[in-house]
């Protein structure tokens, strides 16, 4: 994994303060961010919430960019506009799903390497499981999960999760 080699991973840890301080000494050498989320299990919950939001952001960003491109806008120009406007988000800043917009993004390398779509589907499923257990409403997370399930069923499981852009581009 590129993030591990580059030391840019984010670690979200749950457990006692004492255990966290011991783990932090090792983890800070592998990642740029090390968070203590709270008690045992809280790190996993924070990761589930973060990845739920990421799946929602990616699907919404792919949808908006696809709409603009299909209506004649240049993907780079539209991305720049949204980056300076209220649509600004992590996907646009660091992981643009449109090929050719960001040289180092998976989209500019046939959606390789990266975080596979099947892993995003798994993480969105975990979010739904937790929401069901806690009787929490996550309609946007559920929709993002269903969109990824459809995308994966079309043979895109091994592609980066930003390949969802292709789903919106391929729809007539």
SERO-4910 file (N, C-alpha, C, O; in steps of 0.05 Angstrom, whole numbers):
BEGIN
 pado doro    nc1    nc2    nc3   cac1   cac2   cac3    cc1    cc2    cc3    oc1    oc2    oc3
  Unk    A     17    -24      0      0      0      0     18     25      0     37     27     16
  Unk    A     11     43    -18     28     67    -21     28     84      4     49     96     11
  Unk    A      5     87     18      4    103     42     23     93     64     35    109     78
  Unk    A     25     67     67     42     55     87     72     61     80     87     69     98
  Unk    A     79     57     55    107     63     46    114     92     50    136     98     58
  Unk    A     95    109     44    100    138     46     97    149     74    105    172     79
  Unk    A     87    133     92     83    142    120     61    163    122     62    180    139
  Unk    A     40    161    105     19    180    105     -8    169    115    -29    182    112
  Unk    A     -8    145    126    -32    133    136    -44    149    159    -30    163    173
  Unk    A    -70    145    163    -83    156    187    -91    132    204   -104    113    194
  Unk    A    -84    133    230    -92    112    248   -113    123    268   -109    144    279
  Unk    A   -134    108    271   -155    115    290   -156     93    310   -164     70    304
  Unk    A   -149     99    335   -145     79    355   -165     82    378   -171    104    387
  Unk    A   -174     59    388   -191     59    412   -177     43    433   -161     25    428
  Unk    A   -181     50    458   -169     36    481   -162     56    503   -168     80    501
  Unk    A   -150     46    523   -143     63    546   -122     83    538   -108     79    518
  Unk    A   -120    105    552   -100    125    547    -72    114    548    -55    120    532
  Unk    A    -67     97    567    -41     84    571    -34     67    547    -12     68    536
  Unk    A    -53     50    538    -48     33    515    -44     50    490    -27     44    473
  Unk    A    -59     72    487    -56     89    464    -28    101    463    -16    102    442
  Unk    A    -19    111    485      8    124    486     30    104    477     49    111    464
  Unk    A     27     78    485     46     58    477     45     53    447     65     53    433
  Unk    A     20     51    436     16     46    408     25     70    391     36     67    369
  Unk    A     20     93    401     26    118    386     55    120    379     63    130    358
  Unk    A     73    110    397    102    111    393    109     96    367    128    104    353
  Unk    A     95     75    361    101     59    337     86     70    313     97     74    292
  Unk    A     60     76    317     43     85    295     52    111    283     48    115    259
  Unk    A     63    129    299     70    155    288     92    153    267     97    172    251
  Unk    A    106    130    266    127    126    246    115    116    219    129    117    198
  Unk    A     91    107    220     78     97    196     56    115    185     47    111    162
  Unk    A     48    134    201     26    151    192     30    180    199     45    187    217
  Unk    A     16    197    185     18    226    190     -2    235    211      2    255    224
  Unk    A    -23    219    215    -44    225    235    -49    201    252    -54    179    242
  Unk    A    -48    204    278    -55    183    297    -75    195    317    -69    213    332
  Unk    A    -99    184    316   -121    195    333   -129    175    354   -130    151    349
  Unk    A   -133    185    378   -145    168    399   -174    175    400   -183    196    409
  Unk    A   -191    155    391   -219    160    388   -234    156    415   -257    165    417
  Unk    A   -222    142    434   -235    137    459   -231    108    468   -209     97    465
  Unk    A   -252     96    478   -251     69    489   -246     48    467   -248     54    443
  Unk    A   -241     24    476   -238      1    458   -262      0    440   -285      0    449
  Unk    A   -258     -3    414   -280     -4    394   -287     23    382   -299     24    360
  Unk    A   -280     45    396   -286     72    385   -270     79    360   -280     94    343
  Unk    A   -246     68    358   -231     73    334   -244     61    309   -245     73    288
  Unk    A   -254     36    312   -269     23    290   -294     38    283   -300     42    260
  Unk    A   -308     48    303   -333     63    298   -326     89    283   -340     97    264
  Unk    A   -305    103    291   -297    127    277   -289    122    248   -296    137    230
  Unk    A   -276     99    244   -268     92    216   -293     86    200   -294     94    176
  Unk    A   -312     72    211   -337     66    197   -351     92    189   -360     95    166
  Unk    A   -353    111    208   -366    137    202   -350    152    181   -363    164    163
  Unk    A   -324    152    182   -308    166    163   -311    155    135   -315    169    116
  Unk    A   -310    128    133   -312    116    106   -341    117     95   -344    118     71
  Unk    A   -361    118    113   -388    123    104   -390    150     90   -401    153     69
  Unk    A   -378    170    103   -379    197     92   -362    198     66   -371    211     47
  Unk    A   -340    184     65   -324    184     41   -339    172     17   -338    182     -5
  Unk    A   -353    150     22   -369    137      1   -391    156     -9   -396    157    -33
  Unk    A   -403    170      9   -424    190      2   -411    213    -14   -422    221    -35
  Unk    A   -389    223     -5   -375    245    -19   -366    237    -47   -370    252    -66
  Unk    A   -355    213    -49   -346    204    -75   -369    201    -94   -368    210   -117
  Unk    A   -391    188    -85   -413    184   -103   -426    211   -111   -433    215   -135
  Unk    A   -428    230    -93   -439    256   -100   -421    272   -118   -431    285   -136
  Unk    A   -395    270   -113   -376    285   -130   -376    273   -158   -375    288   -178
  Unk    A   -376    246   -160   -378    234   -187   -403    242   -202   -402    248   -226
  Unk    A   -425    242   -188   -450    250   -200   -449    279   -211   -458    284   -233
  Unk    A   -440    297   -194   -439    325   -202   -420    330   -225   -426    344   -244
  Unk    A   -396    318   -224   -376    321   -245   -387    309   -271   -383    321   -293
  Unk    A   -399    286   -269   -410    273   -293   -432    291   -306   -433    294   -331
  Unk    A   -449    302   -290   -470    320   -300   -458    343   -316   -466    350   -338
  Unk    A   -437    356   -304   -424    378   -317   -411    370   -343   -414    383   -364
  Unk    A   -396    348   -343   -382    338   -367   -402    331   -389   -398    338   -412
  Unk    A   -424    318   -381   -444    310   -401   -458    335   -413   -470    333   -435
  Unk    A   -456    357   -399   -469    381   -409   -448    401   -420   -453    426   -420
  Unk    A   -425    391   -428   -405    408   -442   -383    421   -425   -366    435   -437
  Unk    A   -383    418   -399   -363    430   -383   -337    414   -383   -338    389   -384
  Unk    A   -315    427   -381   -289    414   -379   -286    405   -349   -291    420   -331
  Unk    A   -279    379   -346   -277    368   -319   -257    383   -301   -263    387   -277
  Unk    A   -235    391   -311   -215    406   -296   -226    433   -288   -223    442   -265
  Unk    A   -238    447   -307   -249    474   -301   -271    472   -280   -272    487   -261
  Unk    A   -289    453   -283   -311    449   -264   -300    442   -236   -309    452   -216
  Unk    A   -280    424   -236   -267    417   -210   -255    441   -197   -259    445   -173
  Unk    A   -241    458   -212   -230    482   -201   -251    501   -190   -247    513   -169
  Unk    A   -273    503   -204   -295    521   -195   -306    510   -169   -310    525   -150
  Unk    A   -312    484   -168   -323    473   -143   -303    474   -120   -311    476    -97
  Unk    A   -277    472   -126   -257    473   -105   -257    501    -92   -249    504    -69
  Unk    A   -265    521   -107   -265    548    -96   -293    557    -87   -298    580    -81
  Unk    A   -312    537    -87   -340    543    -80   -349    525    -58   -334    511    -46
  Unk    A   -375    526    -54   -387    511    -32   -386    480    -35   -392    466    -16
  Unk    A   -380    471    -59   -378    442    -64   -351    430    -57   -347    406    -60
  Unk    A   -333    446    -47   -306    437    -40   -307    413    -22   -322    413     -3
  Unk    A   -290    393    -28   -289    369    -11   -263    355    -16   -248    361    -34
  Unk    A   -257    334      1   -232    319      0   -229    306    -27   -206    305    -38
  Unk    A   -250    295    -39   -248    282    -65   -238    301    -86   -220    294   -101
  Unk    A   -249    325    -87   -240    344   -107   -211    354   -101   -196    358   -120
  Unk    A   -204    356    -76   -178    366    -69   -155    346    -74   -134    354    -84
  Unk    A   -160    321    -68   -138    301    -67   -142    276    -84   -123    261    -87
  Unk    A   -166    271    -94   -172    245   -106   -192    247   -129   -210    231   -131
  Unk    A   -189    267   -145   -209    272   -166   -215    247   -183   -197    234   -192
  Unk    A   -241    240   -187   -248    216   -201   -249    219   -231   -254    199   -245
  Unk    A   -243    242   -242   -243    246   -271   -215    241   -282   -196    254   -273
  Unk    A   -213    224   -302   -187    219   -314   -174    245   -325   -188    261   -338
  Unk    A   -149    248   -320   -134    271   -331   -136    297   -314   -121    316   -320
  Unk    A   -152    298   -294   -154    322   -278   -131    324   -258   -119    345   -254
  Unk    A   -125    302   -245   -103    300   -226    -83    278   -235    -91    255   -236
  Unk    A    -59    286   -241    -40    268   -252    -35    243   -234    -33    221   -245
  Unk    A    -34    246   -208    -28    224   -190    -52    209   -179    -49    191   -163
  Unk    A    -76    217   -186   -100    204   -177   -104    178   -192    -97    176   -216
  Unk    A   -116    157   -179   -121    132   -194   -137    136   -220   -133    121   -238
  Unk    A   -154    156   -221   -170    161   -245   -153    166   -269   -160    160   -292
  Unk    A   -129    177   -265   -111    182   -287    -93    158   -294    -75    160   -310
  Unk    A    -98    136   -280    -83    111   -285   -102     88   -288    -98     67   -276
  Unk    A   -123     92   -304   -144     71   -308   -155     61   -281   -162     37   -279
  Unk    A   -156     78   -262   -167     72   -235   -151     51   -220   -163     34   -206
  Unk    A   -125     51   -224   -106     34   -209    -84     52   -199    -79     73   -211
  Unk    A    -70     47   -177    -79     30   -155    -99     46   -138   -108     67   -147
  Unk    A   -104     37   -115   -121     53    -97   -137     35    -79   -130     12    -74
  Unk    A   -158     46    -69   -177     33    -51   -199     20    -68   -215     35    -79
  Unk    A   -199     -6    -69   -216    -20    -88   -246    -15    -82   -254    -12    -58
  Unk    A   -262    -14   -103   -291    -10   -100   -304    -31    -82   -322    -25    -67
  Unk    A   -294    -56    -83   -306    -77    -66   -301    -71    -36   -316    -79    -19
  Unk    A   -279    -57    -30   -273    -50     -2   -292    -27      7   -300    -26     30
  Unk    A   -297     -8    -12   -316     13     -5   -344      1      0   -357      9     19
  Unk    A   -352    -18    -16   -378    -31    -13   -378    -45     15   -398    -43     29
  Unk    A   -357    -58     22   -355    -72     48   -358    -51     70   -373    -56     89
  Unk    A   -344    -29     68   -345     -9     90   -372      4     92   -382     10    114
  Unk    A   -385      9     69   -412     20     70   -431      0     82   -450      8     96
  Unk    A   -427    -25     77   -443    -46     89   -439    -47    120   -459    -51    135
  Unk    A   -415    -42    129   -410    -41    158   -425    -17    170   -436    -20    192
  Unk    A   -426      5    156   -441     28    165   -471     21    168   -483     29    187
  Unk    A   -481      7    149   -510     -1    150   -514    -20    173   -535    -18    187
  Unk    A   -496    -39    178   -499    -57    201   -500    -42    227   -517    -47    244
  Unk    A   -481    -24    231   -480     -8    255   -505      9    258   -517     12    280
  Unk    A   -514     21    236   -538     38    237   -563     21    245   -580     30    260
  Unk    A   -564     -3    234   -587    -21    241   -586    -28    271   -607    -27    284
  Unk    A   -562    -34    281   -560    -41    309   -567    -18    328   -579    -22    349
  Unk    A   -560      6    320   -566     30    337   -591     44    329   -597     65    340
  Unk    A   -606     33    310   -630     45    300   -626     74    290   -641     92    296
  Unk    A   -603     78    276   -596    104    265   -605    105    235   -603     85    221
  Unk    A   -614    128    227   -622    131    199   -598    141    183   -586    162    189
  Unk    A   -591    126    162   -569    135    144   -578    131    115   -567    115    100
  Unk    A   -598    147    106   -608    144     79   -587    149     57   -587    135     37
  Unk    A   -570    169     61   -550    174     40   -529    152     40   -519    145     19
  Unk    A   -522    142     63   -503    119     65   -514     95     52   -500     80     38
  Unk    A   -540     90     56   -553     67     43   -554     70     13   -549     50     -1
  Unk    A   -559     93      4   -560     98    -25   -532     95    -37   -528     82    -58
  Unk    A   -511    106    -24   -484    102    -33   -476     73    -34   -463     64    -53
  Unk    A   -485     57    -14   -479     29    -14   -492     15    -38   -479     -2    -51
  Unk    A   -517     22    -44   -531     10    -66   -518     18    -93   -517      1   -111
  Unk    A   -509     42    -95   -495     51   -119   -469     36   -123   -463     27   -146
  Unk    A   -454     32   -102   -429     16   -104   -435    -13   -110   -420    -26   -125
  Unk    A   -457    -24    -99   -464    -52   -105   -470    -55   -135   -461    -74   -147
  Unk    A   -484    -36   -147   -490    -36   -175   -464    -34   -191   -459    -49   -211
  Unk    A   -447    -15   -184   -421    -11   -197   -404    -36   -196   -393    -44   -217
  Unk    A   -402    -48   -173   -386    -73   -170   -398    -96   -186   -383   -112   -197
  Unk    A   -424    -98   -188   -437   -119   -203   -431   -117   -233   -436   -136   -248
  Unk    A   -421    -95   -241   -414    -90   -270   -385    -97   -275   -374    -89   -296
  Unk    A   -371   -110   -256   -344   -118   -259   -323    -98   -251   -300   -100   -260
  Unk    A   -329    -80   -233   -311    -59   -225   -300    -63   -197   -288    -44   -185
  Unk    A   -303    -86   -185   -295    -91   -157   -266    -85   -151   -259    -75   -130
  Unk    A   -249    -91   -171   -220    -89   -166   -209    -61   -173   -186    -54   -167
  Unk    A   -226    -44   -185   -218    -17   -192   -220      1   -168   -235     -5   -149
  Unk    A   -205     23   -168   -207     42   -147   -236     52   -143   -251     53   -163
  Unk    A   -243     59   -119   -271     67   -114   -279     92   -129   -302     98   -132
  Unk    A   -259    108   -138   -266    132   -154   -275    124   -182   -285    141   -197
  Unk    A   -272     99   -189   -282     90   -216   -312     92   -217   -324     87   -239
  Unk    A   -325     98   -195   -354    102   -196   -361    124   -216   -384    124   -227
  Unk    A   -343    142   -222   -347    162   -242   -356    149   -269   -373    160   -283
  Unk    A   -344    126   -275   -351    112   -300   -380    104   -300   -393    105   -321
  Unk    A   -391     97   -277   -419     89   -276   -437    112   -285   -455    108   -301
  Unk    A   -431    135   -275   -448    158   -282   -443    167   -311   -462    176   -325
  Unk    A   -419    164   -321   -413    171   -349   -426    151   -368   -434    159   -390
  Unk    A   -428    126   -360   -438    105   -378   -469    105   -380   -480     94   -398
  Unk    A   -482    118   -360   -511    118   -360   -520    138   -381   -509    160   -383
  Unk    A   -541    131   -397   -551    149   -417   -573    167   -407   -583    183   -421
***
